[in-house]
Amino acid sequence: MKDNKARYTLRTTHELLDKFGYVADFYGRNKNKELVYLMKKRVADYEKRYEKIPEEVYKHDTENED
């Protein structure tokens, strides 16, 4: 079953990943959910301070994806 979720490989140290997991757990999230939360917050902060990111940057034609 295909989903439309993007995949991204992250390379970091074990120490940073373990500490990040500790913080995520503190907030009741797993590492993936915490990372998504932080990404959304960072984008919102950027758009509030500078400009809305143009749709051509993030809109994808999903009709032609296999």
Phi and psi in radians as a Rosetta constraint file:
Dihedral C 1 N 2 CA 2 C 2 CIRCULARHARMONIC -1.607 0.35
Dihedral N 2 CA 2 C 2 N 3 CIRCULARHARMONIC 2.390 0.35
Dihedral C 2 N 3 CA 3 C 3 CIRCULARHARMONIC -1.991 0.35
Dihedral N 3 CA 3 C 3 N 4 CIRCULARHARMONIC 2.980 0.35
Dihedral C 3 N 4 CA 4 C 4 CIRCULARHARMONIC -1.804 0.35
Dihedral N 4 CA 4 C 4 N 5 CIRCULARHARMONIC 0.495 0.35
Dihedral C 4 N 5 CA 5 C 5 CIRCULARHARMONIC -1.445 0.35
Dihedral N 5 CA 5 C 5 N 6 CIRCULARHARMONIC 2.368 0.35
Dihedral C 5 N 6 CA 6 C 6 CIRCULARHARMONIC -1.342 0.35
Dihedral N 6 CA 6 C 6 N 7 CIRCULARHARMONIC 2.581 0.35
Dihedral C 6 N 7 CA 7 C 7 CIRCULARHARMONIC -1.989 0.35
Dihedral N 7 CA 7 C 7 N 8 CIRCULARHARMONIC 2.505 0.35
Dihedral C 7 N 8 CA 8 C 8 CIRCULARHARMONIC -2.555 0.35
Dihedral N 8 CA 8 C 8 N 9 CIRCULARHARMONIC 2.255 0.35
Dihedral C 8 N 9 CA 9 C 9 CIRCULARHARMONIC -1.595 0.35
Dihedral N 9 CA 9 C 9 N 10 CIRCULARHARMONIC 2.227 0.35
Dihedral C 9 N 10 CA 10 C 10 CIRCULARHARMONIC -1.906 0.35
Dihedral N 10 CA 10 C 10 N 11 CIRCULARHARMONIC 2.277 0.35
Dihedral C 10 N 11 CA 11 C 11 CIRCULARHARMONIC -1.968 0.35
Dihedral N 11 CA 11 C 11 N 12 CIRCULARHARMONIC 2.162 0.35
Dihedral C 11 N 12 CA 12 C 12 CIRCULARHARMONIC -2.692 0.35
Dihedral N 12 CA 12 C 12 N 13 CIRCULARHARMONIC 3.135 0.35
Dihedral C 12 N 13 CA 13 C 13 CIRCULARHARMONIC -1.391 0.35
Dihedral N 13 CA 13 C 13 N 14 CIRCULARHARMONIC 2.755 0.35
Dihedral C 13 N 14 CA 14 C 14 CIRCULARHARMONIC -1.108 0.35
Dihedral N 14 CA 14 C 14 N 15 CIRCULARHARMONIC -0.677 0.35
Dihedral C 14 N 15 CA 15 C 15 CIRCULARHARMONIC -1.060 0.35
Dihedral N 15 CA 15 C 15 N 16 CIRCULARHARMONIC -0.854 0.35
Dihedral C 15 N 16 CA 16 C 16 CIRCULARHARMONIC -1.127 0.35
Dihedral N 16 CA 16 C 16 N 17 CIRCULARHARMONIC -0.711 0.35
Dihedral C 16 N 17 CA 17 C 17 CIRCULARHARMONIC -1.126 0.35
Dihedral N 17 CA 17 C 17 N 18 CIRCULARHARMONIC -0.714 0.35
Dihedral C 17 N 18 CA 18 C 18 CIRCULARHARMONIC -1.145 0.35
Dihedral N 18 CA 18 C 18 N 19 CIRCULARHARMONIC -0.738 0.35
Dihedral C 18 N 19 CA 19 C 19 CIRCULARHARMONIC -1.143 0.35
Dihedral N 19 CA 19 C 19 N 20 CIRCULARHARMONIC -0.690 0.35
Dihedral C 19 N 20 CA 20 C 20 CIRCULARHARMONIC -1.092 0.35
Dihedral N 20 CA 20 C 20 N 21 CIRCULARHARMONIC -0.717 0.35
Dihedral C 20 N 21 CA 21 C 21 CIRCULARHARMONIC -1.081 0.35
Dihedral N 21 CA 21 C 21 N 22 CIRCULARHARMONIC -0.657 0.35
Dihedral C 21 N 22 CA 22 C 22 CIRCULARHARMONIC -1.103 0.35
Dihedral N 22 CA 22 C 22 N 23 CIRCULARHARMONIC -0.809 0.35
Dihedral C 22 N 23 CA 23 C 23 CIRCULARHARMONIC -1.129 0.35
Dihedral N 23 CA 23 C 23 N 24 CIRCULARHARMONIC -0.778 0.35
Dihedral C 23 N 24 CA 24 C 24 CIRCULARHARMONIC -1.011 0.35
Dihedral N 24 CA 24 C 24 N 25 CIRCULARHARMONIC -0.770 0.35
Dihedral C 24 N 25 CA 25 C 25 CIRCULARHARMONIC -1.080 0.35
Dihedral N 25 CA 25 C 25 N 26 CIRCULARHARMONIC -0.691 0.35
Dihedral C 25 N 26 CA 26 C 26 CIRCULARHARMONIC -0.990 0.35
Dihedral N 26 CA 26 C 26 N 27 CIRCULARHARMONIC -0.687 0.35
Dihedral C 26 N 27 CA 27 C 27 CIRCULARHARMONIC -1.545 0.35
Dihedral N 27 CA 27 C 27 N 28 CIRCULARHARMONIC 0.102 0.35
Dihedral C 27 N 28 CA 28 C 28 CIRCULARHARMONIC 1.336 0.35
Dihedral N 28 CA 28 C 28 N 29 CIRCULARHARMONIC 0.458 0.35
Dihedral C 28 N 29 CA 29 C 29 CIRCULARHARMONIC -2.164 0.35
Dihedral N 29 CA 29 C 29 N 30 CIRCULARHARMONIC 2.758 0.35
Dihedral C 29 N 30 CA 30 C 30 CIRCULARHARMONIC -1.485 0.35
Dihedral N 30 CA 30 C 30 N 31 CIRCULARHARMONIC 3.023 0.35
Dihedral C 30 N 31 CA 31 C 31 CIRCULARHARMONIC -1.048 0.35
Dihedral N 31 CA 31 C 31 N 32 CIRCULARHARMONIC -0.706 0.35
Dihedral C 31 N 32 CA 32 C 32 CIRCULARHARMONIC -1.126 0.35
Dihedral N 32 CA 32 C 32 N 33 CIRCULARHARMONIC -0.814 0.35
Dihedral C 32 N 33 CA 33 C 33 CIRCULARHARMONIC -1.110 0.35
Dihedral N 33 CA 33 C 33 N 34 CIRCULARHARMONIC -0.664 0.35
Dihedral C 33 N 34 CA 34 C 34 CIRCULARHARMONIC -1.136 0.35
Dihedral N 34 CA 34 C 34 N 35 CIRCULARHARMONIC -0.735 0.35
Dihedral C 34 N 35 CA 35 C 35 CIRCULARHARMONIC -1.116 0.35
Dihedral N 35 CA 35 C 35 N 36 CIRCULARHARMONIC -0.761 0.35
Dihedral C 35 N 36 CA 36 C 36 CIRCULARHARMONIC -1.091 0.35
Dihedral N 36 CA 36 C 36 N 37 CIRCULARHARMONIC -0.761 0.35
Dihedral C 36 N 37 CA 37 C 37 CIRCULARHARMONIC -0.993 0.35
Dihedral N 37 CA 37 C 37 N 38 CIRCULARHARMONIC -0.840 0.35
Dihedral C 37 N 38 CA 38 C 38 CIRCULARHARMONIC -1.150 0.35
Dihedral N 38 CA 38 C 38 N 39 CIRCULARHARMONIC -0.651 0.35
Dihedral C 38 N 39 CA 39 C 39 CIRCULARHARMONIC -1.117 0.35
Dihedral N 39 CA 39 C 39 N 40 CIRCULARHARMONIC -0.781 0.35
Dihedral C 39 N 40 CA 40 C 40 CIRCULARHARMONIC -1.091 0.35
Dihedral N 40 CA 40 C 40 N 41 CIRCULARHARMONIC -0.719 0.35
Dihedral C 40 N 41 CA 41 C 41 CIRCULARHARMONIC -1.116 0.35
Dihedral N 41 CA 41 C 41 N 42 CIRCULARHARMONIC -0.758 0.35
Dihedral C 41 N 42 CA 42 C 42 CIRCULARHARMONIC -1.100 0.35
Dihedral N 42 CA 42 C 42 N 43 CIRCULARHARMONIC -0.749 0.35
Dihedral C 42 N 43 CA 43 C 43 CIRCULARHARMONIC -1.122 0.35
Dihedral N 43 CA 43 C 43 N 44 CIRCULARHARMONIC -0.795 0.35
Dihedral C 43 N 44 CA 44 C 44 CIRCULARHARMONIC -1.059 0.35
Dihedral N 44 CA 44 C 44 N 45 CIRCULARHARMONIC -0.727 0.35
Dihedral C 44 N 45 CA 45 C 45 CIRCULARHARMONIC -1.083 0.35
Dihedral N 45 CA 45 C 45 N 46 CIRCULARHARMONIC -0.745 0.35
Dihedral C 45 N 46 CA 46 C 46 CIRCULARHARMONIC -1.073 0.35
Dihedral N 46 CA 46 C 46 N 47 CIRCULARHARMONIC -0.854 0.35
Dihedral C 46 N 47 CA 47 C 47 CIRCULARHARMONIC -1.146 0.35
Dihedral N 47 CA 47 C 47 N 48 CIRCULARHARMONIC -0.572 0.35
Dihedral C 47 N 48 CA 48 C 48 CIRCULARHARMONIC -1.211 0.35
Dihedral N 48 CA 48 C 48 N 49 CIRCULARHARMONIC -0.698 0.35
Dihedral C 48 N 49 CA 49 C 49 CIRCULARHARMONIC -1.453 0.35
Dihedral N 49 CA 49 C 49 N 50 CIRCULARHARMONIC -0.667 0.35
Dihedral C 49 N 50 CA 50 C 50 CIRCULARHARMONIC -1.955 0.35
Dihedral N 50 CA 50 C 50 N 51 CIRCULARHARMONIC -1.263 0.35
Dihedral C 50 N 51 CA 51 C 51 CIRCULARHARMONIC -2.877 0.35
Dihedral N 51 CA 51 C 51 N 52 CIRCULARHARMONIC 2.755 0.35
Dihedral C 51 N 52 CA 52 C 52 CIRCULARHARMONIC -1.237 0.35
Dihedral N 52 CA 52 C 52 N 53 CIRCULARHARMONIC 2.367 0.35
Dihedral C 52 N 53 CA 53 C 53 CIRCULARHARMONIC -1.254 0.35
Dihedral N 53 CA 53 C 53 N 54 CIRCULARHARMONIC 2.257 0.35
Dihedral C 53 N 54 CA 54 C 54 CIRCULARHARMONIC -1.074 0.35
Dihedral N 54 CA 54 C 54 N 55 CIRCULARHARMONIC 2.510 0.35
Dihedral C 54 N 55 CA 55 C 55 CIRCULARHARMONIC -1.016 0.35
Dihedral N 55 CA 55 C 55 N 56 CIRCULARHARMONIC -0.576 0.35
Dihedral C 55 N 56 CA 56 C 56 CIRCULARHARMONIC -1.113 0.35
Dihedral N 56 CA 56 C 56 N 57 CIRCULARHARMONIC -0.293 0.35
Dihedral C 56 N 57 CA 57 C 57 CIRCULARHARMONIC -1.304 0.35
Dihedral N 57 CA 57 C 57 N 58 CIRCULARHARMONIC -0.602 0.35
Dihedral C 57 N 58 CA 58 C 58 CIRCULARHARMONIC -2.161 0.35
Dihedral N 58 CA 58 C 58 N 59 CIRCULARHARMONIC -0.153 0.35
Dihedral C 58 N 59 CA 59 C 59 CIRCULARHARMONIC -1.447 0.35
Dihedral N 59 CA 59 C 59 N 60 CIRCULARHARMONIC 2.297 0.35
Dihedral C 59 N 60 CA 60 C 60 CIRCULARHARMONIC -2.142 0.35
Dihedral N 60 CA 60 C 60 N 61 CIRCULARHARMONIC 2.514 0.35
Dihedral C 60 N 61 CA 61 C 61 CIRCULARHARMONIC -1.398 0.35
Dihedral N 61 CA 61 C 61 N 62 CIRCULARHARMONIC 1.712 0.35
Dihedral C 61 N 62 CA 62 C 62 CIRCULARHARMONIC -1.447 0.35
Dihedral N 62 CA 62 C 62 N 63 CIRCULARHARMONIC -0.192 0.35
Dihedral C 62 N 63 CA 63 C 63 CIRCULARHARMONIC -1.141 0.35
Dihedral N 63 CA 63 C 63 N 64 CIRCULARHARMONIC -0.567 0.35
Dihedral C 63 N 64 CA 64 C 64 CIRCULARHARMONIC -1.712 0.35
Dihedral N 64 CA 64 C 64 N 65 CIRCULARHARMONIC 0.092 0.35
Dihedral C 64 N 65 CA 65 C 65 CIRCULARHARMONIC -1.500 0.35
Dihedral N 65 CA 65 C 65 N 66 CIRCULARHARMONIC 2.421 0.35
